[in-house]
């Protein structure tokens, strides 16, 4: 007979999103960092928000965000000049929140490699984590793709599917969308990916994201 035991410590995940100046972490930089730390209850899809933060990051002297990237992520030099914070200061706050949690997000390998490269530049190290794999929200959506409900598991596709509007490519907005998608997918994994349950997940009220 199966038995359930409660973990000694709360199970958390820190979903993380970056906007970057390009796709190559060796020559481009994160320009915006946002994250939300979620605490799971006994029912995994029931979560409490521990904290949510967003930072526009100061860019190195002489680095210019390519025009094409700025069109996607909304980078404007005048806004960053007023509100961007020192990237090391922002990273230290982030790493403190991340400790003993786990790193996750939509296609988290992309964000992880950019952070890893920038941490190396600034002599920062990853903290101790409760789980050293990457919690990929898009992998939880694979069943929707296999069943033919979505053509892919990109965030923009999942936002439309769950009637959450469009992906904006603002890091804070995107990570809140990601958190809500994660919640609904965990619910589906608990109750089963039946047609009825999938429709219920599409129609359920949003708890973590407010559509703009």
URMOKA-V174158 format. One record per pair of residues at least 12 apart in sequence whose C-alpha atoms are under 8 Angstrom apart, sorted by the first residue. I is the first residue (numbers start at 1). J is the second residue. Records with the same first field share a line. If there is no record, write none. Layout:
I = J  J
This chain:
6 = 42
10 = 39  40  41
11 = 39  40  41  101
12 = 37  38  39  40  101  102
13 = 37  38  39  101  102  103  104  135
14 = 35  36  37  38  98  101  102  103  104  105
15 = 35  36  37  38  103  104  105  175  178  179
16 = 33  34  35  36  103  104  105  108  111  175
17 = 33  34  35  105  106  108  111  171  172  174  175
18 = 30  31  32  33  34  111  171
19 = 31  32  33  73  169  170  171
20 = 32  69  73
21 = 65  66  69  70
22 = 65  66  69
25 = 113  114  117
26 = 117
29 = 59  114  118
30 = 57  114  115  118
31 = 56  57  58  59
32 = 54  55  56  57  171
33 = 54  55  56  57  171  172
34 = 52  53  54  55  171  172  175
35 = 52  53  54  172  175
36 = 49  50  51  52  53  175  176  179
37 = 49  50  51  52  97  98
38 = 50  51
44 = 186  187
45 = 183  184  186  187
46 = 183
47 = 183
53 = 172
54 = 171  172
55 = 84  85  90
56 = 80  83  84  85
57 = 80  84  85  86  87  90
58 = 80  81  84  85  86  87
59 = 87
72 = 169
73 = 168  169  170
74 = 169  170
88 = 122
95 = 126  127
96 = 127
98 = 127  129
99 = 127  128  129
100 = 127  128  129  130
101 = 129  130  131
102 = 129  130  131  132  133  134  135
103 = 131  132  133  134  135
104 = 134  135  136  137
105 = 135  136  137  175  178
106 = 136  137  138  154  155  178
107 = 136  137  138
108 = 134  135  136
109 = 134
137 = 178  181  182
138 = 153  154  155
139 = 153
140 = 182  185  186
141 = 153  185
143 = 193
144 = 193
155 = 167  178
158 = 181
159 = 177  181
161 = 202
162 = 181  201  202  203
163 = 202  203
164 = 177  211
165 = 211  212
176 = 208  209
177 = 208  209
179 = 208  209
180 = 206  207  208  209
184 = 201
185 = 201
187 = 201
188 = 201
